[in-house]
């Protein structure tokens, strides 16, 4: 039984160097055994990567089978209601979220966001068809979804440009939440009361501004910035 002279690890008789620290083995009383099999593989094995096309086809087949089965079942159970539209819409939304970004390499942020917003719009529209709610879809649901998509688009573009530190990212995120909720209350009030009287969203916006201002000060003052990074491991 031999041990490495550098790190002390136990050596196999077939080892010509230490597997831990790679120190060469030189033992005149016990030459390296070159006939016995080594205790570990000498070749690195790698699993072949899965084809993205195959994964996309698998996801498509799974979602399509669920949608078709629910559609056929809807013809026999509660045929008076198109409840299968909920499942079909969810399957279509998941497909648009998963498959196109998987197959399209380097898909642009704007295109990816447009596909995601279109998927959500399609799903909510199918729900409105079952509930005879095309009016609330066009008047409230679609504007809310488009407003959320616009905020996400601006947020993504800003983060691509100003993604310098976690403090900057947190500042932008908090400010975006306040602006988004202000727009939500505006759209809801316009739909329900045909006017806008800012209330709870204005409170949230003021709170967000109150949180953003100290973060901006911390970001501008190097000593404060380094202290926050050290204490919160940012």
Buried (B, 14 or more C-beta within 10 A) or exposed (E): EBEBBEEEBEBBBBBEEBEEEEBEBEEEEEEBEEEEEBEEEEEEEEEEEEEEEEBBEEBBEEBBEBBEEBBEEBEEEEEEEBBBBBBBBBBBBBBBBBBBBBEEEEBEEEEBBEBBBBBBBBBBBBBBBBEEBEEBBEBBBBBBBBBBBBBBBEBBEBBEEEEEBEBBBBBBEBBBBBBBBBBBBBBBBBBEEEEEEEEEBBEBBEEBEEBBEEBEEBBEEEEBBEEBBEEEEE
